[in-house]
Amino acid sequence: MSNFQWIWQYVKTNRNKLWVAVIFFLISTALILINPYVMGQIVDQVIDGHQDNLLIPLLLLMIGVTVVRTITRYIYQLIFEQTGQNALFDLREDMYRKLQELDFDFFNHTRVGDIMTRMTGDTDAIRHFISWVSYQVLECVFYFVVSIIVMMTISWQLTLALVAVTPLIFILTRLMAKAQHPVFFQIRQSFSRLNSMVEENISGNRVVKAFVREDFEIKKFNEHNEDYKQRNMDAANVSKTYLPWQDGTANSLSVIALIFGGYLVIKGQMTLGDLVVFNGYLWMLNQPMRMSGWLINDVERFSASCVKIRQMLAAKPSIEVQLGQKPLRVQGKIVFDHVSFNFSDDPEHPVLSDVSFAAQAGQTVGIIGETGSGKTTLVNLIGRFYDPTSGTVMIDDKNAREYPIRQLRDNIAMVMQDVFLFSNTISDNISFGRPDLDSEYVESVARVADADNFIMKMPNGYDTIVGERGVGLSGGQKQRISLARALAKDPSILILDDTTSAVDMETETKIQHELDGLTTKRTTFIIANRISSVRDADLILLLEKGHVVESGTHEELMAKQGKYYEVFQKQLGLEKGEQVGTTE
Ligand SMILES: Nc1ncnc2c1ncn2[C@@H]1O[C@H](COP(=O)(O)OP(=O)(O)OP(=O)(O)O)[C@@H](O)[C@H]1O
């Protein structure tokens, strides 16, 4: 499907309006033909024929035509603008829906700046095409065809002399389009890189300042900025090569009309009035020739943007998302049966290898292991953020792959390692998964997460607005709000990924105590570095490079005196050391 056919899908819902626009367009364009003719009449009848009484009516006619034409033109321009905005509204909605549908895999490989460029600059290039370029093209084609027909009726010799020049314009336009095509793609890519750079700089502004890397960032930005400028200069250079020729050729029409037309008048093959009428129509032939170069630029910009947006809309999540499924409550029995996994972009390195374990509904599973050992990846398989490369994840004795994703995820709440809070009130953040919750419930889960105390001390309590990414809160406070948000969902499966890493031991113990009162109803996965966080779990998995090297309860693992025992001894030593350090 060509880009034009594709965009028509969004435009066609406005086709009735477009018909109205076309009618006004035809009226407006037909009116253009009148004034040059009236001018000819003034020359022939009033000036040459001395019929002075005709002057005022003819002038009034010209004014009337100009007013009606201005109004009709305004109306169809407005309709085109509305059509562009409506089409853009639907397109943006489709793109946003697609973003919600796409999975971790897509976001792992796509820069935020690139997505933002598609959502803003690219969509605007498309709006510009629908709202402006489309009727400009229509006008140009119409002017060109109509002017030739009308001119032919006045003087076919002079018309042919002018038309002889037009192939040159088409050749120049074609050459320019060919040269501009890759340049506009490069501009588009460069703009996307620039956007990504700015987005990263803003998100990471604290890191930049902490490491005093402002100068480096400015230098990096300038490189991207320079590249963007250069690409635009490349486009300008292409235009510079062709546009003067196009302009010159268009201008030559007036010279030909004057010289050859004058000759025809002298020879008596044309009246002076006819030459005036002819000149009046000349701009209609001239205009498309002058505009073609600029319109080509806009069409190329439109094409480059269409390609990027269509790529995004065509992207498929690796795991299919079915919409409109009825809610389903799972019990939370989880079995991993010889599960292995690798990321699609790194098939050589398995992140999980032959992982097997079983957790009954309501049990707590602790996962510990070195950084990068695969802990987060393992829990991500439960919510089907990825599917195993081999083996099976069973949930309530059914293959997780058989659950529609959204139905399954409705049962799962995750407290992720990298806490993200929305720039909204604390209360809205906590009830994000269940917007219907009343404030009492929100406060009760905040108490379990030991967040109530500090929230109440904030200027507006639960109505305090927190910044994007929870700016204005400490790491531990963000973790506790995020834990309250997960608990508020009342999930069958609760996943806590390093949830208490930023809180002190005392708070952690308090939270665990509160959680113990709740975990009876839900299967809980606790990923932690501190053994103290998982020692009460029904099952503890020790991961090493994607393998479960030891599993069992704390007591069983201690009795084994294996790796878990070693880690425990190390941590115990550290804690003792810390305590000595603090008492000293
Ligand atoms: N999107 C990805 N693409 C490719 N490899 C990845 C991706 N995400 C993680 N990995 C790799 O998978 C391995 C396991 O990562 P994972 O985040 O599961 O570890 P982890 O045990 O949770 O680590 P940590 O304790 O630091 O959070 C790491 O080696 C990591 O480099």
The ligand as an SDF file (V2000), in Angstrom:
LIG
                    3D

 31 33  0  0  0  0  0  0  0  0999 V2000
   16.6650   -6.5040   27.5480 N   0  0  0  0  0  0  0  0  0  0  0  0
   17.7410   -7.2610   27.6450 C   0  0  0  0  0  0  0  0  0  0  0  0
   18.3880   -7.6840   26.5500 N   0  0  0  0  0  0  0  0  0  0  0  0
   19.4830   -8.4760   26.6510 C   0  0  0  0  0  0  0  0  0  0  0  0
   20.0000   -8.8960   27.8370 N   0  0  0  0  0  0  0  0  0  0  0  0
   19.3890   -8.5040   28.9640 C   0  0  0  0  0  0  0  0  0  0  0  0
   18.2380   -7.6660   28.9430 C   0  0  0  0  0  0  0  0  0  0  0  0
   17.8470   -7.4600   30.2150 N   0  0  0  0  0  0  0  0  0  0  0  0
   18.7140   -8.1230   31.0060 C   0  0  0  0  0  0  0  0  0  0  0  0
   19.6360   -8.7510   30.2640 N   0  0  0  0  0  0  0  0  0  0  0  0
   20.7170   -9.5980   30.7550 C   0  0  0  0  0  0  0  0  0  0  0  0
   20.1300  -10.7000   31.4300 O   0  0  0  0  0  0  0  0  0  0  0  0
   20.8700  -11.0330   32.5830 C   0  0  0  0  0  0  0  0  0  0  0  0
   19.9350  -11.1440   33.7870 C   0  0  0  0  0  0  0  0  0  0  0  0
   19.3710   -9.8920   34.0520 O   0  0  0  0  0  0  0  0  0  0  0  0
   18.3740   -9.6820   35.2630 P   0  0  0  0  0  0  0  0  0  0  0  0
   17.9300   -8.2800   35.2450 O   0  0  0  0  0  0  0  0  0  0  0  0
   17.3450  -10.7580   35.2380 O   0  0  0  0  0  0  0  0  0  0  0  0
   19.3490   -9.9420   36.5030 O   0  0  0  0  0  0  0  0  0  0  0  0
   19.0960   -9.7520   38.0460 P   0  0  0  0  0  0  0  0  0  0  0  0
   19.5440  -11.0040   38.7000 O   0  0  0  0  0  0  0  0  0  0  0  0
   17.6960   -9.3170   38.2940 O   0  0  0  0  0  0  0  0  0  0  0  0
   20.1130   -8.5760   38.3790 O   0  0  0  0  0  0  0  0  0  0  0  0
   20.0390   -7.4460   39.4880 P   0  0  0  0  0  0  0  0  0  0  0  0
   20.1890   -8.0750   40.8150 O   0  0  0  0  0  0  0  0  0  0  0  0
   21.1960   -6.5820   39.1440 O   0  0  0  0  0  0  0  0  0  0  0  0
   18.7360   -6.7800   39.2780 O   0  0  0  0  0  0  0  0  0  0  0  0
   21.9500   -9.9770   32.7250 C   0  0  0  0  0  0  0  0  0  0  0  0
   23.1540  -10.5440   32.2870 O   0  0  0  0  0  0  0  0  0  0  0  0
   21.5460   -8.8760   31.7950 C   0  0  0  0  0  0  0  0  0  0  0  0
   22.6820   -8.3040   31.2070 O   0  0  0  0  0  0  0  0  0  0  0  0
  1  2  1  0
  2  3  1  0
  2  7  2  0
  3  4  2  0
  4  5  1  0
  5  6  2  0
  6  7  1  0
  6 10  1  0
  7  8  1  0
  8  9  2  0
  9 10  1  0
 10 11  1  0
 11 12  1  0
 11 30  1  0
 12 13  1  0
 13 14  1  0
 13 28  1  0
 14 15  1  0
 15 16  1  0
 16 17  2  0
 16 18  1  0
 16 19  1  0
 19 20  1  0
 20 21  2  0
 20 22  1  0
 20 23  1  0
 23 24  1  0
 24 25  2  0
 24 26  1  0
 24 27  1  0
 28 29  1  0
 28 30  1  0
 30 31  1  0
M  END
$$$$
